[in-house]
Amino acid sequence: MKKNIKDYLHLYFGCDIFIPAKAEGEKDSIMFLNWKKFEYDLSDVKLLLRPLSDMTEEVMKELWHLIFKRQFIGNNIRFIKERTHYTEPRWVLSSGVERLGIELNGNVWADSDLHHYKFNPNEVTKFLLSKGFDLFNLIPEGLALDKTKIESYNKFKDRLDSEAWQHADNDT
């Protein structure tokens, strides 16, 4: 079944969107997605998302804290490229006997040498969405742009961050 951007936009409120120019001579624009912008026709927009492979050490440590309810101690963070019959390429954080795996397909797992660790997958999904990660393969499907590959995005980032706060203040 073909994916439609309208089925995913509501999950990414607070993220940036790319809106192509509608007429010749107009410029493309990048905006902060909020409720007011969602009221307009957004069928041509593309979300600006990050692939999970772009996850920073800081974000990984935040995810560790969310799952294990304590800070990550140590520096054993590595990327494992090979695929196996049960795992995809993944980031692995290890601290003592505990491990956190973040697979590039969106699966997240946590365990220790003794047992699998139970956590709320809904909280993990909410966290990763709030960080603007592509959890639904929207980039390869052409419904989102990889913001790590958009050269001009970094130029707009600081302006977008300040405008987002202005919009949030004006929307309340």
C-alpha positions, 0 to 999 in steps of 0.5 A: 500500500502506498504511503500518504504524508497526511497519515504521518504529519500529526506524529511529527508536530514540532518538527520542521517541514519543507514546502515547495514553491507553488509558482515560478519565482517563489522560493521554497520554504522551511517551517515549524509544523504546528496546528495552524500550519496543519490546517492548510493543504499540506499534500505537497509538504515533506517532513525534514527528518533524520535517519536513525543512523544520525543519532548522536551520543547525547540522544542515545544517552537520553534514551538510556535514561528513559529506559533504565531510569538512570544515567548512562555510565561509561563510554562503551558505545559502538556501531555494529554494521552487520546484519544477522538473521535477528538484528539489523545494523545497530548502535549498542550502548553497554554499561556493566551487564546492561545493554541498549540496542537501537537498530536502524529499522526502528527496533529498540531493545534492552537487556542485561546478562541475566534477562531482557529488560521491560520498558514502555515502547510507546515512550520510546516511540514518542521520544524518537518522534520528538527528536525528528527521527524517521521511524516509518521509512518516509525518507526512502519513500520520498515523503520526507527529506533527510535533513542531514543532507540538505546543505541549506538546512543548517543556515535556516536552523537557528532562525527556525528555532527562534521562530518556533518559540515566537510561533509557540508564544503567539499560538497560545 
